[in-house]
């Protein structure tokens, strides 16, 4: 069973990855691995924002009908 990671936790993880990437001693292979993880996490977070925006807009439309 896989739990959904919260938006805030995704941002925290992305910041941790950014800190790792800022380290000049990181090996290129490790940097690429971390970069790919970071991009994936940020894409997930962006999707969460888009979904929330759509849900908000849907609620606004329903409220206007009342």
One Martini backbone bead per residue (centre of mass of N, CA, C, O) as a GRO file, in nm:
protein
   66
    1UNK     BB    1   0.094   0.037   0.025
    2UNK     BB    2   0.055   0.372  -0.092
    3UNK     BB    3   0.133   0.689   0.004
    4UNK     BB    4   0.050   1.009  -0.003
    5UNK     BB    5   0.228   1.287  -0.067
    6UNK     BB    6   0.257   1.584   0.029
    7UNK     BB    7   0.317   1.891  -0.087
    8UNK     BB    8   0.508   1.980   0.140
    9UNK     BB    9   0.694   1.728   0.122
   10UNK     BB   10   0.782   1.773  -0.167
   11UNK     BB   11   0.920   2.046  -0.120
   12UNK     BB   12   1.119   1.948   0.090
   13UNK     BB   13   1.260   1.741  -0.093
   14UNK     BB   14   1.346   1.943  -0.311
   15UNK     BB   15   1.530   2.108  -0.123
   16UNK     BB   16   1.721   1.877  -0.050
   17UNK     BB   17   1.817   1.830  -0.339
   18UNK     BB   18   1.929   2.113  -0.388
   19UNK     BB   19   2.146   2.092  -0.173
   20UNK     BB   20   2.298   1.857  -0.301
   21UNK     BB   21   2.349   2.009  -0.579
   22UNK     BB   22   2.524   2.245  -0.432
   23UNK     BB   23   2.741   2.040  -0.403
   24UNK     BB   24   3.060   2.031  -0.543
   25UNK     BB   25   3.119   1.707  -0.463
   26UNK     BB   26   2.926   1.593  -0.653
   27UNK     BB   27   2.859   1.354  -0.855
   28UNK     BB   28   2.734   1.332  -1.162
   29UNK     BB   29   2.562   1.078  -1.127
   30UNK     BB   30   2.422   1.180  -0.866
   31UNK     BB   31   2.311   1.443  -0.980
   32UNK     BB   32   2.126   1.313  -1.194
   33UNK     BB   33   1.957   1.149  -1.000
   34UNK     BB   34   1.854   1.389  -0.831
   35UNK     BB   35   1.734   1.554  -1.060
   36UNK     BB   36   1.520   1.348  -1.148
   37UNK     BB   37   1.376   1.342  -0.877
   38UNK     BB   38   1.308   1.645  -0.865
   39UNK     BB   39   1.137   1.662  -1.120
   40UNK     BB   40   0.925   1.457  -1.032
   41UNK     BB   41   0.832   1.602  -0.778
   42UNK     BB   42   0.751   1.872  -0.918
   43UNK     BB   43   0.542   1.747  -1.106
   44UNK     BB   44   0.358   1.643  -0.882
   45UNK     BB   45   0.307   1.919  -0.749
   46UNK     BB   46   0.183   2.053  -0.997
   47UNK     BB   47  -0.056   1.859  -1.020
   48UNK     BB   48  -0.177   1.927  -0.745
   49UNK     BB   49  -0.237   2.221  -0.813
   50UNK     BB   50  -0.416   2.172  -1.061
   51UNK     BB   51  -0.630   2.002  -0.914
   52UNK     BB   52  -0.709   2.218  -0.706
   53UNK     BB   53  -0.798   2.429  -0.910
   54UNK     BB   54  -1.024   2.262  -1.042
   55UNK     BB   55  -1.186   2.218  -0.784
   56UNK     BB   56  -1.234   2.515  -0.722
   57UNK     BB   57  -1.378   2.588  -0.987
   58UNK     BB   58  -1.609   2.387  -0.949
   59UNK     BB   59  -1.716   2.511  -0.685
   60UNK     BB   60  -1.776   2.790  -0.802
   61UNK     BB   61  -1.987   2.699  -1.009
   62UNK     BB   62  -2.181   2.564  -0.808
   63UNK     BB   63  -2.228   2.823  -0.638
   64UNK     BB   64  -2.353   2.998  -0.871
   65UNK     BB   65  -2.615   2.810  -0.900
   66UNK     BB   66  -2.737   2.887  -0.602
   0.00000   0.00000   0.00000
